[in-house]
């Protein structure tokens, strides 16, 4: 269970107590709409995933400065459908390859 001031949120884990995707999604739900957690996509394929927590206002400023597509290419928003830790290796390598192709076509 997460709690912040007068707000409490129970994390519903999928299959086991190590479901990190559910934990990250629950944390995002807890801090929204004032703040957003975004997945730093350059950490994809590493043994540790990286995240950045900023205010929604700060994310909006970055979007104005760099554009939504470019910002989300590097910092993926966390949604109720986000899968980060539960990706299998084929999915990870597929995403890395797609990202490399997109980067070289810029």
Backbone as ProteinMPNN parsed JSONL, in Angstrom:
{"seq_chain_A": "XXXXXXXXXXXXXXXXXXXXXXXXXXXXXXXXXXXXXXXXXXXXXXXXXXXXXXXXXXXXXXXXXXXXXXXXXXXXXXXXXXXXXXXXXXXXXXXXXXXXXXXXXX", "coords_chain_A": {"N_chain_A": [[0.838, -1.176, 0.0], [0.525, 2.191, -0.831], [0.96, 5.423, 0.537], [0.19, 8.857, 0.872], [0.082, 11.782, 2.43], [-3.24, 12.39, 2.846], [-4.05, 10.435, 1.17], [-4.435, 7.101, 0.043], [-3.336, 4.133, -1.534], [-3.803, 0.96, -2.79], [-1.682, -1.484, -4.048], [-2.233, -3.612, -6.66], [-0.97, -6.58, -7.348], [0.043, -8.559, -10.117], [0.804, -11.589, -10.754], [2.68, -12.352, -8.795], [4.476, -11.218, -5.842], [6.534, -9.729, -6.766], [6.029, -8.075, -8.833], [7.067, -5.619, -10.5], [6.277, -3.834, -12.491], [3.564, -3.274, -11.914], [3.916, -1.94, -9.498], [5.326, 0.419, -10.25], [3.407, 1.562, -11.958], [1.353, 1.984, -10.113], [2.543, 3.839, -8.4], [2.727, 5.986, -10.185], [-0.01, 6.501, -10.556], [-0.594, 7.381, -8.006], [0.744, 9.844, -7.729], [-0.163, 11.397, -9.787], [-2.34, 14.076, -10.789], [-0.302, 15.924, -10.588], [2.408, 15.265, -10.809], [4.639, 13.353, -12.916], [5.921, 10.165, -13.687], [8.406, 9.068, -15.798], [9.733, 6.705, -18.059], [13.072, 6.353, -18.745], [14.183, 5.762, -21.776], [16.659, 5.043, -22.782], [17.687, 3.314, -20.989], [16.663, 0.88, -21.551], [17.092, -2.551, -21.914], [19.252, -2.661, -20.233], [20.559, -3.811, -17.028], [19.384, -2.398, -15.055], [16.631, -0.339, -14.879], [15.888, 3.061, -15.696], [14.293, 5.996, -14.431], [12.517, 9.118, -14.582], [11.3, 11.63, -12.572], [9.219, 14.313, -12.763], [7.468, 17.439, -12.439], [4.188, 17.786, -13.848], [3.943, 20.151, -15.168], [6.643, 20.762, -15.756], [7.208, 18.68, -17.564], [5.501, 19.445, -19.623], [6.715, 21.835, -20.421], [9.138, 20.83, -21.436], [8.121, 19.353, -23.546], [7.131, 21.396, -25.191], [9.552, 22.579, -25.856], [11.084, 20.523, -27.128], [9.326, 18.963, -28.59], [6.624, 16.633, -28.728], [6.907, 14.001, -29.821], [9.712, 13.541, -29.94], [10.402, 13.898, -27.232], [8.927, 11.81, -26.018], [10.15, 9.68, -27.237], [12.535, 9.487, -25.875], [11.768, 9.642, -23.176], [9.472, 7.763, -21.937], [6.057, 7.987, -21.183], [4.432, 6.724, -18.229], [1.79, 4.544, -18.168], [-1.415, 2.975, -17.487], [-1.133, 0.718, -18.939], [1.539, 0.231, -19.279], [4.419, -1.741, -19.783], [7.346, -2.797, -18.508], [9.362, -4.146, -16.924], [8.468, -6.695, -17.353], [8.865, -7.469, -19.947], [9.788, -9.825, -22.444], [12.942, -11.201, -23.606], [13.054, -11.189, -26.435], [11.191, -9.182, -27.041], [12.461, -6.981, -25.868], [14.874, -6.818, -27.379], [13.721, -6.381, -29.884], [12.491, -3.866, -29.512], [14.78, -2.326, -28.997], [16.085, -2.534, -31.462], [14.168, -1.296, -33.156], [14.232, 1.291, -32.085], [16.883, 2.008, -32.644], [16.839, 2.053, -35.442], [15.002, 4.139, -35.838], [16.439, 6.231, -34.756], [18.632, 6.447, -36.517], [17.363, 7.292, -38.787], [16.729, 9.901, -38.39]], "CA_chain_A": [[0.0, 0.0, 0.0], [1.199, 3.483, -0.868], [0.177, 6.485, 1.158], [0.754, 10.193, 0.788], [-0.832, 12.693, 3.123], [-4.533, 11.754, 3.142], [-4.356, 9.53, 0.061], [-3.894, 5.747, 0.16], [-3.559, 3.352, -2.74], [-3.364, -0.422, -2.688], [-1.097, -1.988, -5.289], [-2.714, -4.931, -7.031], [0.062, -7.285, -8.083], [-0.473, -9.537, -11.08], [0.974, -12.985, -10.365], [3.477, -12.53, -7.59], [4.782, -10.0, -5.088], [7.676, -9.044, -7.366], [5.536, -7.431, -10.053], [7.56, -4.245, -10.442], [5.475, -2.994, -13.389], [2.387, -2.814, -11.161], [4.36, -0.98, -8.483], [5.614, 1.695, -10.913], [2.125, 2.117, -12.415], [0.624, 2.449, -8.923], [3.184, 5.08, -7.957], [2.297, 7.023, -11.124], [-1.394, 6.834, -10.214], [-0.609, 8.085, -6.723], [1.264, 11.212, -7.815], [-0.866, 12.135, -10.851], [-1.86, 14.681, -12.026], [0.736, 16.944, -10.347], [3.722, 14.781, -11.213], [4.678, 12.214, -13.824], [7.115, 9.324, -13.778], [8.626, 8.617, -17.175], [10.787, 5.71, -18.243], [14.185, 6.796, -19.59], [14.254, 4.65, -22.711], [18.045, 4.627, -23.011], [18.002, 2.243, -20.034], [16.092, -0.355, -22.083], [18.093, -3.58, -22.165], [20.231, -2.675, -19.146], [20.113, -4.578, -15.874], [18.656, -1.47, -14.197], [15.859, 0.636, -15.649], [15.957, 4.404, -15.122], [13.063, 6.782, -14.5], [12.655, 10.525, -14.214], [10.102, 12.195, -11.966], [9.124, 15.765, -12.861], [6.096, 17.934, -12.367], [3.499, 17.788, -15.133], [4.296, 21.439, -15.773], [7.987, 20.641, -16.318], [7.108, 17.833, -18.756], [4.868, 20.261, -20.665], [7.743, 22.76, -20.911], [10.057, 20.052, -22.264], [7.404, 19.012, -24.775], [7.143, 22.611, -26.025], [10.919, 22.835, -26.296], [11.639, 19.467, -27.98], [8.28, 18.263, -29.326], [6.098, 15.461, -28.034], [7.47, 12.759, -30.357], [11.11, 13.409, -29.508], [10.413, 13.731, -25.781], [8.446, 10.474, -25.674], [11.135, 8.719, -27.711], [13.548, 9.359, -24.829], [11.135, 9.516, -21.86], [8.155, 7.177, -22.187], [5.114, 8.144, -20.065], [3.931, 5.515, -17.586], [0.33, 4.457, -18.235], [-1.942, 1.749, -16.888], [-0.772, -0.394, -19.824], [2.994, 0.161, -19.417], [5.14, -2.97, -19.453], [8.753, -2.425, -18.509], [10.157, -5.246, -16.383], [7.897, -7.975, -17.768], [9.153, -7.733, -21.347], [10.735, -10.924, -22.645], [14.155, -10.742, -24.29], [12.744, -10.9, -27.841], [10.548, -7.87, -27.07], [13.488, -5.982, -25.56], [15.745, -6.66, -28.547], [12.906, -5.78, -30.94], [12.365, -2.435, -29.206], [16.095, -1.701, -29.182], [16.31, -2.445, -32.904], [13.258, -0.267, -33.668], [14.731, 2.581, -31.635], [18.119, 2.297, -33.386], [16.426, 2.423, -36.809], [14.391, 5.469, -35.767], [17.512, 7.188, -34.457], [19.463, 6.644, -37.706], [16.573, 7.939, -39.849], [16.497, 11.314, -38.029]], "C_chain_A": [[0.883, 1.239, 0.0], [0.323, 4.497, -0.153], [0.951, 7.791, 1.063], [-0.278, 11.147, 1.346], [-2.145, 11.96, 3.418], [-4.935, 10.736, 2.075], [-3.683, 8.183, 0.26], [-4.263, 4.971, -1.088], [-2.995, 1.957, -2.527], [-2.85, -0.871, -4.046], [-1.61, -3.397, -5.519], [-1.663, -5.597, -7.904], [-0.563, -8.348, -8.967], [-0.326, -10.952, -10.524], [1.723, -13.183, -9.059], [3.811, -11.187, -6.96], [5.975, -9.24, -5.672], [7.289, -8.353, -8.663], [5.888, -5.947, -10.013], [6.787, -3.309, -11.362], [4.264, -2.428, -12.654], [2.762, -1.767, -10.123], [4.63, 0.386, -9.103], [4.316, 2.354, -11.377], [1.327, 2.664, -11.237], [1.224, 3.745, -8.385], [2.782, 6.237, -8.867], [0.872, 7.465, -10.809], [-1.468, 7.681, -8.95], [-0.212, 9.561, -6.867], [0.595, 12.061, -8.9], [-1.987, 12.966, -10.239], [-0.724, 15.689, -11.827], [2.102, 16.558, -10.876], [3.572, 13.616, -12.182], [6.007, 11.495, -13.698], [7.227, 8.93, -15.243], [9.843, 7.699, -17.214], [11.832, 6.266, -19.195], [14.545, 5.64, -20.508], [15.672, 4.21, -23.044], [18.461, 3.521, -22.046], [17.429, 0.897, -20.47], [17.212, -1.337, -22.413], [19.189, -3.641, -21.116], [19.7, -3.506, -17.982], [19.369, -3.713, -14.855], [17.925, -0.47, -15.091], [15.897, 1.979, -14.928], [14.646, 5.144, -15.373], [13.375, 8.218, -14.117], [11.306, 11.027, -13.726], [10.194, 13.713, -12.062], [7.668, 16.17, -12.684], [5.498, 17.889, -13.775], [3.814, 19.069, -15.894], [5.684, 21.381, -16.428], [7.987, 19.773, -17.582], [6.496, 18.628, -19.913], [5.873, 21.254, -21.266], [8.735, 22.041, -21.824], [9.413, 19.666, -23.592], [7.363, 20.206, -25.734], [8.526, 22.824, -26.635], [11.4, 21.816, -27.331], [10.614, 18.762, -28.859], [7.898, 16.969, -28.625], [6.768, 14.168, -28.503], [8.899, 12.521, -29.866], [11.192, 13.167, -28.006], [10.0, 12.312, -25.398], [9.354, 9.376, -26.225], [12.162, 8.441, -26.618], [12.96, 9.099, -23.444], [9.695, 9.064, -22.047], [7.241, 7.381, -20.98], [4.673, 6.781, -19.513], [2.41, 5.581, -17.614], [-0.123, 3.167, -17.555], [-1.593, 0.513, -17.709], [0.747, -0.591, -19.935], [3.545, -1.185, -18.956], [6.618, -2.642, -19.601], [9.627, -3.604, -18.094], [9.698, -6.603, -16.908], [8.096, -8.279, -19.249], [10.066, -8.953, -21.455], [11.882, -10.419, -23.508], [13.905, -10.431, -25.766], [12.094, -9.524, -27.977], [11.564, -6.756, -26.826], [14.371, -5.738, -26.777], [14.999, -6.048, -29.725], [12.752, -4.282, -30.741], [13.69, -1.702, -29.413], [16.375, -1.515, -30.668], [15.44, -1.357, -33.541], [13.756, 1.127, -33.311], [16.001, 2.97, -32.389], [17.787, 2.727, -34.822], [15.829, 3.832, -36.827], [15.461, 6.542, -35.547], [18.342, 7.472, -35.701], [18.702, 7.32, -38.835], [16.284, 9.409, -39.537], [17.351, 12.237, -38.847]], "O_chain_A": [[1.864, 1.32, 0.74], [-0.904, 4.436, -0.228], [2.178, 7.827, 1.158], [-1.372, 11.297, 0.8], [-2.142, 10.993, 4.18], [-6.059, 10.234, 2.094], [-2.503, 8.118, 0.604], [-5.355, 5.125, -1.634], [-1.841, 1.798, -2.129], [-3.503, -0.663, -5.068], [-1.442, -4.273, -4.671], [-1.484, -5.225, -9.064], [-1.571, -8.958, -8.61], [-1.248, -11.458, -9.885], [1.414, -14.103, -8.301], [3.459, -10.137, -7.499], [6.38, -8.214, -5.125], [8.148, -8.078, -9.5], [5.098, -5.124, -9.549], [6.647, -2.124, -11.062], [3.972, -1.237, -12.76], [2.013, -0.818, -9.893], [4.214, 1.406, -8.554], [4.139, 3.561, -11.214], [0.689, 3.71, -11.36], [0.496, 4.644, -7.964], [2.525, 7.343, -8.39], [0.577, 8.661, -10.796], [-2.299, 8.582, -8.839], [-0.778, 10.424, -6.196], [0.758, 13.281, -8.936], [-2.541, 12.555, -9.219], [-0.231, 16.253, -12.804], [2.864, 17.408, -11.336], [2.521, 12.979, -12.257], [7.068, 12.113, -13.613], [6.246, 8.504, -15.854], [10.829, 7.897, -16.504], [11.513, 6.614, -20.332], [15.14, 4.654, -20.073], [15.866, 3.102, -23.544], [19.477, 2.861, -22.263], [17.683, -0.12, -19.824], [18.166, -0.991, -23.109], [19.98, -4.583, -21.11], [18.522, -3.863, -17.957], [18.79, -4.235, -13.903], [18.532, 0.165, -15.954], [15.935, 2.03, -13.698], [13.984, 4.942, -16.391], [14.355, 8.5, -13.428], [10.291, 10.861, -14.402], [11.114, 14.327, -11.522], [6.76, 15.344, -12.77], [6.224, 17.949, -14.768], [3.934, 19.062, -17.119], [5.872, 21.894, -17.531], [8.675, 20.085, -18.554], [6.933, 18.494, -21.056], [5.877, 21.483, -22.476], [9.129, 22.574, -22.861], [10.072, 19.654, -24.632], [7.539, 20.045, -26.942], [8.646, 23.207, -27.799], [12.051, 22.191, -28.306], [10.989, 18.036, -29.78], [8.731, 16.302, -28.012], [7.152, 13.335, -27.683], [9.24, 11.421, -29.431], [11.967, 12.324, -27.555], [10.64, 11.681, -24.557], [9.329, 8.252, -25.724], [12.608, 7.306, -26.449], [13.576, 8.416, -22.626], [8.806, 9.88, -22.288], [7.599, 6.994, -19.867], [4.56, 5.809, -20.259], [1.812, 6.549, -17.143], [0.699, 2.369, -17.105], [-1.74, -0.612, -17.232], [1.19, -1.506, -20.63], [3.189, -1.695, -17.894], [7.082, -2.26, -20.675], [10.527, -4.007, -18.831], [10.471, -7.56, -16.902], [7.544, -9.256, -19.754], [11.0, -9.108, -20.668], [11.801, -9.33, -24.077], [14.496, -9.49, -26.297], [12.399, -8.781, -28.91], [11.535, -5.72, -27.489], [14.595, -4.592, -27.166], [15.579, -5.276, -30.487], [12.87, -3.512, -31.694], [13.715, -0.592, -29.943], [16.847, -0.458, -31.085], [15.921, -0.585, -34.37], [13.708, 2.038, -34.137], [16.178, 4.137, -32.738], [18.391, 3.662, -35.347], [16.117, 4.623, -37.726], [15.374, 7.636, -36.105], [18.725, 8.619, -35.93], [19.317, 7.868, -39.75], [15.655, 10.093, -40.344], [17.284, 13.455, -38.675]]}, "name": "protein", "num_of_chains": 1, "seq": "XXXXXXXXXXXXXXXXXXXXXXXXXXXXXXXXXXXXXXXXXXXXXXXXXXXXXXXXXXXXXXXXXXXXXXXXXXXXXXXXXXXXXXXXXXXXXXXXXXXXXXXXXX"}
